[in-house]
């Protein structure tokens, strides 16, 4: 794994070493760490812009908590694959490197972190269910 940038490192809680998580969980965390690149000029009203910005910021907080839950639940790459099956998220390989493939339905900045939250919630639930058996 490459050295993480400051922005990428901030998505992982301080007590979590990304090397302890499965590779696909780390990729989802790094994908969520991207800046949303919202532009207030795309909005007719600053209130709507701020509401979207708050929702996106809240999704990042949820991702941080879910990364902690993923470590505690022992989420595997198979759990993540099962969680993203049939969703707008997926994984692809290019030049020997695995990356997150995301297809937004409308507006990328407001959807990408919410998609990561849904995938991590599902993966943690699958890991918890596997351990409960």
C-alpha positions as a Python dict, from the first residue, in 0.01 Angstrom:
ca = {
    (1, 'X'): (0, 0, 0),
    (2, 'X'): (123, 347, -86),
    (3, 'X'): (178, 608, 178),
    (4, 'X'): (-154, 773, 261),
    (5, 'X'): (-208, 1144, 217),
    (6, 'X'): (-322, 1354, 510),
    (7, 'X'): (-679, 1359, 374),
    (8, 'X'): (-678, 981, 328),
    (9, 'X'): (-531, 920, 674),
    (10, 'X'): (-801, 1133, 840),
    (11, 'X'): (-1077, 897, 726),
    (12, 'X'): (-933, 619, 942),
    (13, 'X'): (-980, 670, 1318),
    (14, 'X'): (-646, 723, 1493),
    (15, 'X'): (-651, 388, 1669),
    (16, 'X'): (-713, 193, 1348),
    (17, 'X'): (-421, 85, 1135),
    (18, 'X'): (-544, 51, 775),
    (19, 'X'): (-316, -251, 736),
    (20, 'X'): (-540, -444, 978),
    (21, 'X'): (-845, -406, 753),
    (22, 'X'): (-918, -609, 441),
    (23, 'X'): (-799, -453, 116),
    (24, 'X'): (-1147, -375, -15),
    (25, 'X'): (-1254, -210, 311),
    (26, 'X'): (-947, 13, 289),
    (27, 'X'): (-1030, 97, -73),
    (28, 'X'): (-1382, 199, 27),
    (29, 'X'): (-1238, 419, 301),
    (30, 'X'): (-993, 582, 62),
    (31, 'X'): (-1270, 632, -193),
    (32, 'X'): (-1482, 809, 70),
    (33, 'X'): (-1184, 1028, 165),
    (34, 'X'): (-1197, 1209, -170),
    (35, 'X'): (-1303, 1571, -162),
    (36, 'X'): (-1662, 1612, -285),
    (37, 'X'): (-1568, 1910, -501),
    (38, 'X'): (-1906, 2075, -462),
    (39, 'X'): (-1943, 2406, -639),
    (40, 'X'): (-2190, 2653, -494),
    (41, 'X'): (-2249, 2786, -846),
    (42, 'X'): (-2421, 2456, -930),
    (43, 'X'): (-2692, 2547, -678),
    (44, 'X'): (-2956, 2813, -709),
    (45, 'X'): (-2971, 2861, -333),
    (46, 'X'): (-2689, 2865, -78),
    (47, 'X'): (-2916, 2688, 175),
    (48, 'X'): (-2946, 2385, -54),
    (49, 'X'): (-2569, 2387, -108),
    (50, 'X'): (-2505, 2391, 267),
    (51, 'X'): (-2760, 2113, 326),
    (52, 'X'): (-2584, 1892, 71),
    (53, 'X'): (-2246, 1977, 221),
    (54, 'X'): (-2367, 1885, 570),
    (55, 'X'): (-2507, 1553, 444),
    (56, 'X'): (-2180, 1470, 269),
    (57, 'X'): (-1981, 1559, 581),
    (58, 'X'): (-2212, 1345, 796),
    (59, 'X'): (-2160, 1053, 558),
    (60, 'X'): (-1783, 1080, 612),
    (61, 'X'): (-1835, 1063, 988),
    (62, 'X'): (-2049, 752, 936),
    (63, 'X'): (-1773, 597, 724),
    (64, 'X'): (-1523, 652, 1005),
    (65, 'X'): (-1749, 474, 1255),
    (66, 'X'): (-1818, 194, 1009),
    (67, 'X'): (-1445, 139, 948),
    (68, 'X'): (-1411, 84, 1322),
    (69, 'X'): (-1708, -156, 1314),
    (70, 'X'): (-1557, -336, 1013),
    (71, 'X'): (-1237, -399, 1206),
    (72, 'X'): (-1426, -527, 1511),
    (73, 'X'): (-1656, -747, 1302),
    (74, 'X'): (-1371, -893, 1097),
    (75, 'X'): (-1511, -789, 759),
    (76, 'X'): (-1346, -978, 474),
    (77, 'X'): (-1314, -898, 105),
    (78, 'X'): (-1590, -1153, 39),
    (79, 'X'): (-1824, -962, 272),
    (80, 'X'): (-1754, -642, 81),
    (81, 'X'): (-1802, -813, -256),
    (82, 'X'): (-2138, -945, -139),
    (83, 'X'): (-2234, -599, -8),
    (84, 'X'): (-2162, -417, -335),
    (85, 'X'): (-2319, -678, -560),
    (86, 'X'): (-2602, -514, -754),
    (87, 'X'): (-2520, -162, -632),
    (88, 'X'): (-2361, 137, -801),
    (89, 'X'): (-2027, 46, -637),
    (90, 'X'): (-1791, -220, -762),
    (91, 'X'): (-1426, -306, -797),
    (92, 'X'): (-1218, -315, -1112),
    (93, 'X'): (-856, -380, -1196),
    (94, 'X'): (-640, -158, -1416),
    (95, 'X'): (-266, -199, -1467),
    (96, 'X'): (-262, -460, -1193),
    (97, 'X'): (-415, -226, -934),
    (98, 'X'): (-755, -271, -775),
    (99, 'X'): (-976, 38, -755),
    (100, 'X'): (-1334, 132, -670),
    (101, 'X'): (-1566, 168, -966),
    (102, 'X'): (-1866, 392, -896),
    (103, 'X'): (-2151, 484, -1128),
    (104, 'X'): (-2357, 775, -994),
    (105, 'X'): (-2723, 802, -1080),
    (106, 'X'): (-2745, 1183, -1073),
    (107, 'X'): (-2484, 1395, -896),
    (108, 'X'): (-2154, 1232, -796),
    (109, 'X'): (-2059, 1462, -502),
    (110, 'X'): (-2379, 1386, -311),
    (111, 'X'): (-2385, 1011, -379),
    (112, 'X'): (-2039, 859, -347),
    (113, 'X'): (-2002, 865, 31),
    (114, 'X'): (-2361, 752, 86),
    (115, 'X'): (-2289, 452, -140),
    (116, 'X'): (-1981, 367, 70),
    (117, 'X'): (-2191, 393, 389),
    (118, 'X'): (-2451, 151, 247),
    (119, 'X'): (-2182, -94, 138),
    (120, 'X'): (-2002, -87, 473),
    (121, 'X'): (-2327, -128, 670),
    (122, 'X'): (-2412, -432, 461),
    (123, 'X'): (-2061, -580, 489),
    (124, 'X'): (-2052, -535, 867),
    (125, 'X'): (-2396, -696, 896),
    (126, 'X'): (-2280, -991, 684),
    (127, 'X'): (-1969, -1037, 900),
    (128, 'X'): (-2175, -1015, 1219),
    (129, 'X'): (-2419, -1272, 1083),
    (130, 'X'): (-2134, -1503, 984),
    (131, 'X'): (-1986, -1484, 1334),
    (132, 'X'): (-2326, -1537, 1499),
    (133, 'X'): (-2363, -1878, 1337),
}
